[in-house]
Amino acid sequence: MNEMKKLFSHLMSIIYYIYTYNIYQKIRLFCVYIHSQWIRNSFRKCERSSHIGSNVTVLGGNKIEIGNHTGISDNCMIEARSVEVLETKHTQIKIGDRCSIGEYCHITAINRIEIGNNVLTGRFVLISDNDHGTTKLEDLYKSPLVRKLVSKGPVIIHDNVWIGDKVSILSGVEIGEGCIIAANSVVTRDVPAYSVVGGIPAKVLKSNK
């Protein structure tokens, strides 16, 4: 068994010498470029300078716009659903220029989500303008799967915002320019520009205005 392990290890060393990690990265970047050119047709608008990672799920792409030099990382889900009972019938998601959306992020809209320019997110971030039903008793009797989607309002994220890992940004929230949202925070109310917030629910930890 040890001889087999040594042989396998030597074989991997030979393969690595021929097919180095740098070569793998270049091939992967090329594949991402090809994938981005293909999947961009799923969106209402997606600039050619932007790239879409692998295994990205897009629902309602005809209601989604992505600006220039923006990256959507692997395994994200972006969905824009139309809900007839909602007053805002024009569901839309807009992501600006030079944004970086981390892996496994989930952006879901039945109303409107606008993300400005130069916005950076960590991994596993949720940005949602909707909920499965309300907290009224008649809704709680129902299975969450059959409760109607409701929205308290759009989500607006202004320019130059940094959002840490595993942050949840909920409906009806506006995040001002230049904010930092600490990891694991749950944002349930507006955030003033140039402030640092954190916690559940998120509170202002530092204000620069």
Secondary structure as GFF3:
##gff-version 3
##sequence-region A 1 209
A	DSSP	alpha_helix	2	18	.	.	.	ID=ss1
A	DSSP	alpha_helix	21	39	.	.	.	ID=ss2
A	DSSP	three_ten_helix	40	42	.	.	.	ID=ss3
A	DSSP	beta_strand	45	46	.	.	.	ID=ss4
A	DSSP	beta_strand	51	52	.	.	.	ID=ss5
A	DSSP	beta_strand	57	59	.	.	.	ID=ss6
A	DSSP	three_ten_helix	61	63	.	.	.	ID=ss7
A	DSSP	beta_strand	64	66	.	.	.	ID=ss8
A	DSSP	beta_strand	71	72	.	.	.	ID=ss9
A	DSSP	beta_strand	77	80	.	.	.	ID=ss10
A	DSSP	beta_strand	92	95	.	.	.	ID=ss11
A	DSSP	beta_strand	100	101	.	.	.	ID=ss12
A	DSSP	beta_strand	106	109	.	.	.	ID=ss13
A	DSSP	beta_strand	112	115	.	.	.	ID=ss14
A	DSSP	beta_strand	120	121	.	.	.	ID=ss15
A	DSSP	beta_strand	126	128	.	.	.	ID=ss16
A	DSSP	beta_strand	131	132	.	.	.	ID=ss17
A	DSSP	alpha_helix	137	140	.	.	.	ID=ss18
A	DSSP	three_ten_helix	144	146	.	.	.	ID=ss19
A	DSSP	beta_strand	149	150	.	.	.	ID=ss20
A	DSSP	beta_strand	155	157	.	.	.	ID=ss21
A	DSSP	beta_strand	162	163	.	.	.	ID=ss22
A	DSSP	beta_strand	168	169	.	.	.	ID=ss23
A	DSSP	beta_strand	174	175	.	.	.	ID=ss24
A	DSSP	beta_strand	180	181	.	.	.	ID=ss25
A	DSSP	beta_strand	186	187	.	.	.	ID=ss26
A	DSSP	beta_strand	195	198	.	.	.	ID=ss27
A	DSSP	beta_strand	203	207	.	.	.	ID=ss28
###
